[in-house]
Amino acid sequence: MLYTYFDSFLDKYKTFATYLLYLIPAALVTGPFLPDLFLSLIALFFLIYSLRYRLWNYYKNYFTLIFFIFYLYLVSRCFFSELIVYSLEGTLFYFRYLFFSLSFFYFFNNKLNLAKNLGLSIFFTLIVVGLDAYLQWFTGFNIFGWTAAGRVDRLAGFFGDELIIGGYFARLTPVALGLLVYYYPPTKIKIFIGISFLIFIDIIIFGSGERAAFFFISLFSLLLIFLSNSYKMYRLMTFTFSCIIISLITFLVPASSTKVKETFSQTTTNLASPLAPYTPLHEEHYIVALKIFADNPIFGQAPNMFDILCEEDRYYYSAEGCTSHPHNSYIQLLAETGIIGFLFLLFAFLIVSFLLFRQFLCILGITKYKIPEYMIFLLSGLFIMLWPFIPTGSFYNNWTNVMYYLPVGFVLHYYYQKKI
């Protein structure tokens, strides 16, 4: 009887967890708390459900093995820190991303409409957030009367004081398109909607003033153009058309439209910099991180400790060199976890790069290995998120990690579904 009630509860929790998954794209707009809460509840569901029904096959894959080893390494290195509890704050519950990815994997295997529902959730969330950003761009205020943290050359929209809207669009767009391409067969009306959507996204990302975000969407465009069979011409056409519209707005918008002119002018100037998307300030953070790395190059100084260590005299470089994190995940792992920790992240990037490179060889007719179109979108999305040469948030930042791990479950579904 007890098991019957428990099983009934788990079935209801499973439905609840899928709804939470659909809400994550909108929750990301509210800040880090809600998406991390939803992710944690989804992860908890799969942990309990997999133990109850002995879903051991979901754990029998290289992703789980490598993730588990990496997690043990992170936690073990915390105990070599002078501030063990502080170091553990960023790593102790990092395992939740593994169970979130596996729950995603499970849902895709058992929920036929999951790709459609999640894809549409991301798609319509981006539309709503984008329209609000356009309103702020052309009027100076969004629907709530918010400005972009007092910056005339930036956009924030629903994100308030956080100038991260461009990164939000750039990271979620490939995921949304990949899920929708998986579910919907291409028709003229759907292709037209996709083309309009991409132009809509390109322009707002450029207008956000975020150089890294515009680099992301440009890199994603190049990957799609070189690797896709069915969509390369559409992406080439949309990106070209977006650039034409950007140029026209830059030169034709009246000078009285200060917000529009300043945003375009600032973004264009930033992208023209030889160090784009880096800045001299980023370089100072990197120098401090590499000085920390040099003191323990194999194992690093301990996770989540950069902001503490950078204040010490032995690592001082400049007044601006010390911050909460080095603003590059690879350099952060070098400083805090050494070469060993760094290699785990590098390995993930190389695996995704290898899968895309095999697709490129297929395009050239060198090999017969071919991946579906939707996987090109999803792997390209992972590729740009793992790209090493770009400023990023903290490696342990839950808001960023939610987006990083969102497509992983679907990739696992593609490569391991036959073994379940």
Number of C-alpha atoms within 10 A of each C-alpha: 6 7 9 9 10 12 15 12 11 18 13 11 17 18 12 14 24 18 16 19 24 19 18 24 25 18 20 19 21 14 16 16 12 18 25 22 15 21 25 17 19 27 23 17 20 24 18 12 18 19 11 13 9 10 15 10 12 19 15 13 13 10 15 16 12 13 16 14 11 18 19 13 17 25 21 16 22 26 15 15 18 12 14 17 12 15 23 22 15 20 21 16 12 18 16 18 23 21 23 27 26 27 27 28 22 21 23 19 15 10 11 11 12 20 22 16 18 21 25 17 18 23 20 14 19 23 15 12 21 22 17 18 27 21 16 25 28 14 15 23 19 23 13 11 10 17 22 24 15 11 15 17 21 29 36 26 32 23 20 19 15 13 19 19 25 27 23 21 25 24 21 22 23 26 27 27 22 25 25 23 22 18 17 11 9 15 9 8 9 14 15 12 11 19 18 13 17 19 20 18 21 24 20 22 28 24 29 29 28 24 24 21 26 25 20 23 26 16 17 25 20 17 22 23 18 16 26 22 13 12 16 17 14 17 22 16 14 21 21 13 16 20 15 12 14 18 12 11 14 18 12 10 12 11 12 8 13 16 21 24 22 19 23 23 16 19 20 16 13 18 18 11 11 9 12 16 19 18 13 10 12 18 15 18 25 21 18 25 28 18 17 24 23 15 14 17 18 16 22 25 26 27 32 29 25 24 14 14 20 23 16 10 8 11 18 17 16 12 9 11 20 23 16 14 23 30 22 20 23 26 24 30 30 26 34 31 27 25 20 16 24 21 16 17 16 15 12 16 18 15 12 16 18 12 17 21 13 18 23 19 15 16 17 12 10 11 12 12 13 16 16 14 17 20 23 23 27 23 23 26 29 26 22 23 21 21 18 16 14 21 20 21 17 20 21 16 13 21 20 20 19 21 21 17 18 22 25 22 20 26 18 20 20 16 10 15 16 7 10 13
